[in-house]
Amino acid sequence: MPLDRDAFMRAARALVARHPILRTRYVRRDGTVTQRMDDAAGLEATVTEPIADDNALIQWLREERTRPLAPEDPYAIRVHLVPVDEEQHSSSPPGPGAPSMDGR
């Protein structure tokens, strides 16, 4: 059965709505840094090109996991859907320290 992307995004938005830190950004204004909480409704997933090769997928996940988040980004999480084939998808980990397919 193919992935229901709408259901996947509802679950991702529910996660972000439940955990305010995932929708908190830090804004610098007039030399002062303040927190701003965004709404979870704006969270979007990036759908990548298909990656069918396991080693290429593991490499992509490693690279994505180490890409830093900017404090001014509206979400402290990135959501990627990676098609593996017609019925299988992988999703990126939420950030450094999160497990990847190879457990590292």
Solvent accessible surface area in square Angstrom, and as a share of the most:
residue,aa,sasa,rsa
1,M,190,0.85
2,P,89,0.56
3,L,63,0.31
4,D,81,0.42
5,R,102,0.37
6,D,101,0.52
7,A,37,0.28
8,F,51,0.21
9,M,19,0.08
10,R,146,0.53
11,A,64,0.49
12,A,12,0.09
13,R,63,0.23
14,A,54,0.42
15,L,80,0.40
16,V,0,0.00
17,A,51,0.40
18,R,183,0.67
19,H,76,0.34
20,P,62,0.39
21,I,106,0.54
22,L,33,0.16
23,R,47,0.17
24,T,11,0.07
25,R,52,0.19
26,Y,77,0.29
27,V,33,0.19
28,R,177,0.65
29,R,163,0.59
30,D,144,0.75
31,G,65,0.62
32,T,78,0.45
33,V,77,0.44
34,T,67,0.39
35,Q,119,0.53
36,R,129,0.47
37,M,114,0.51
38,D,18,0.09
39,D,98,0.51
40,A,9,0.07
41,A,71,0.55
42,G,47,0.45
43,L,5,0.03
44,E,118,0.53
45,A,24,0.19
46,T,73,0.42
47,V,68,0.39
48,T,28,0.16
49,E,140,0.63
50,P,91,0.57
51,I,30,0.15
52,A,77,0.60
53,D,81,0.42
54,D,88,0.46
55,N,113,0.58
56,A,46,0.35
57,L,4,0.02
58,I,34,0.17
59,Q,84,0.37
60,W,55,0.19
61,L,4,0.02
62,R,72,0.26
63,E,99,0.44
64,E,18,0.08
65,R,29,0.11
66,T,93,0.54
67,R,108,0.39
68,P,105,0.66
69,L,55,0.28
70,A,37,0.29
71,P,85,0.54
72,E,101,0.46
73,D,45,0.24
74,P,56,0.35
75,Y,30,0.11
76,A,35,0.27
77,I,17,0.09
78,R,51,0.19
79,V,12,0.07
80,H,18,0.08
81,L,4,0.02
82,V,0,0.00
83,P,16,0.10
84,V,28,0.16
85,D,75,0.39
86,E,153,0.69
87,E,98,0.44
88,Q,108,0.48
89,H,47,0.21
90,S,21,0.13
91,S,51,0.33
92,S,13,0.09
93,P,14,0.09
94,P,73,0.46
95,G,15,0.14
96,P,96,0.61
97,G,81,0.78
98,A,14,0.11
99,P,105,0.66
100,S,16,0.10
101,M,99,0.44
102,D,44,0.23
103,G,62,0.59
104,R,172,0.63
